[in-house]
C-alpha cells in the first residue's frame, strides 16, 4: 500500500469519524506503508509520489543517507523510507527545507535533542492549524461565490452557471 493510499484512508477515516485519526493508522503511515526491504529510487519515488530528482536532492542536502548496491545504484532502506515519509509529509504541510535540515540534525544528534524537536513540531502544528482555519475561510468564500453564480455549494461536479 502506498503512502498516498494510507493518507487517503486516514483522511477518509477523519472525515467519517469527525475526530482524530487512530494511532494505528498513524503508525502505519510512519512505517512507510509496511516496507520491509530496500527499494530502488524509482520504487521509492512511486511509493511516495515524488520525483527521483527530489529524492536525490534530499540526499544531497543531507536529509538522509542512502545505501548503494554493488553497482552503485541507490537502495533505500526501510529506515530511510520511514524518514522520507516524514520529510514528504512535512514538506507538504509547508515546513521549510532549512527547518527540516535542522530537525534531521537534531534527530541524528540523539535523544538529548527531543525537547527541541518537540518544540519545533508543536510550532509547526500551530502553523498548520492556522493554515487550516485560513483555508476553511477561503473555502467558505469560494462556496458562497459558487452559490451566487447559481452553482451548488459543496458539489464539485456542478457546473458554474452565471446568472443572466
C-alpha positions in Angstrom: 0.0 0.0 0.0 1.5 3.4 -1.0 1.8 6.3 1.5 -0.8 8.2 -0.6 -3.2 5.3 -0.2 -2.7 5.4 3.6 -3.2 9.2 3.6 -6.4 8.8 1.6 -7.6 6.2 4.1 -6.6 8.4 7.1 -8.4 11.4 5.6 -11.5 9.3 4.9 -11.4 8.0 8.5 -11.0 11.5 9.8 -14.0 12.7 7.7 -16.2 9.8 8.7 -15.3 9.9 12.4 -15.2 13.6 12.7 -12.4 13.2 15.2 -8.8 12.2 15.4 -7.1 9.6 13.2 -6.3 6.4 15.0 -2.9 5.8 16.5 -2.7 2.5 14.4 -3.2 4.4 11.2 -0.6 7.0 12.1 1.9 4.2 12.9 1.2 2.6 9.5 1.7 5.9 7.8 5.0 6.4 9.6 6.0 2.9 8.7 6.3 3.8 5.1 3.4 1.6 4.0 4.9 -1.6 5.5 8.1 -1.6 3.5 10.4 -4.2 4.9 13.2 -4.5 2.3 15.4 -2.0 0.4 13.9 -0.3 -2.7 15.2 1.4 -5.7 14.9 5.1 -6.3 12.1 4.5 -8.9 10.2 2.4 -6.4 10.5 4.9 -3.6 9.6 7.8 -5.9 6.4 5.9 -6.9 5.7 4.9 -3.3 5.9 8.5 -2.0 4.6 10.2 -5.1 7.7 12.4 -5.5 10.3 12.6 -8.3 13.6 10.9 -8.3 15.1 14.4 -8.6 13.5 15.2 -5.2 14.9 12.1 -3.6 18.4 12.9 -4.9 18.1 16.5 -3.7 17.1 15.4 -0.2 20.2 13.1 -0.2 22.5 15.9 -1.5 21.4 18.4 1.2 21.8 15.9 4.0 18.3 15.0 4.9 19.1 11.3 4.6 21.8 8.8 3.8 21.1 6.3 1.1 23.0 3.0 0.7 24.3 1.9 -2.6 24.4 -1.6 -4.1 27.5 -3.2 -5.7 26.7 -1.4 -9.0 26.4 2.0 -7.3 22.6 2.2 -7.5 20.7 3.7 -4.6 19.0 1.3 -2.3 16.6 2.9 0.2 16.4 1.0 3.4 13.1 0.8 5.4 14.6 3.3 7.8 15.4 5.8 5.0 11.9 5.3 3.6 10.3 6.0 7.0 12.4 9.2 7.2 11.2 10.1 3.7 7.6 9.6 4.7 8.0 12.1 7.5 10.0 14.5 5.3 7.5 14.5 2.5 4.6 15.0 4.9 6.3 17.9 6.5 7.2 19.5 3.1 3.5 19.0 2.0 2.5 20.9 5.1 4.8 23.7 4.3 7.8 23.1 6.6 10.8 24.9 5.1 13.8 22.8 3.9 16.1 24.6 6.4 13.8 23.6 9.2 13.8 20.0 8.0 17.6 20.1 7.9 17.8 21.4 11.4 15.2 18.8 12.6 17.3 16.0 11.0 20.5 17.3 12.6 18.7 17.1 15.9 17.5 13.6 15.3 20.9 12.5 14.3 22.4 14.2 17.4 20.4 11.8 19.7 17.8 11.7 22.4 19.1 14.8 24.2 17.5 16.9 21.4 14.0 15.5 21.9 12.8 18.7 23.8 13.9 20.9 20.9 12.4 18.6 18.3 9.1 18.7 20.2 9.2 22.5 20.3 9.7 22.5 16.5 6.9 20.2 15.9 4.5 22.0 18.3 5.3 25.3 16.5 4.7 23.6 13.1 1.5 22.1 14.2 0.2 25.5 15.3 1.2 26.9 11.9 -0.7 24.1 10.2 -3.8 24.6 12.4 -3.7 28.4 11.4 -3.5 27.5 7.7 -6.4 25.1 8.0 -8.5 27.8 9.6 -7.5 30.2 6.8 -8.2 27.6 4.1 -11.6 26.9 5.7 -12.5 30.6 5.5 -11.3 30.6 1.8 -13.4 27.5 1.1 -16.4 29.2 2.6 -15.9 32.3 0.4 -15.5 30.1 -2.7 -18.6 28.1 -1.8 -20.5 31.4 -1.4 -19.5 32.6 -4.8 -20.4 29.3 -6.4 -23.8 29.5 -4.9 -24.1 33.2 -6.0 -23.4 32.2 -9.6 -26.1 29.6 -9.5 -24.0 26.6 -8.7 -24.5 24.2 -5.8 -22.1 24.8 -2.9 -20.2 21.7 -1.9 -20.8 19.9 -5.2 -17.6 19.8 -7.2 -19.4 18.1 -10.1 -21.8 21.0 -10.6 -21.2 23.4 -13.4 -20.9 27.1 -12.8 -23.9 28.8 -14.4 -23.6 32.5 -14.4 -26.8 34.3 -13.7 -28.2 36.5 -16.5 
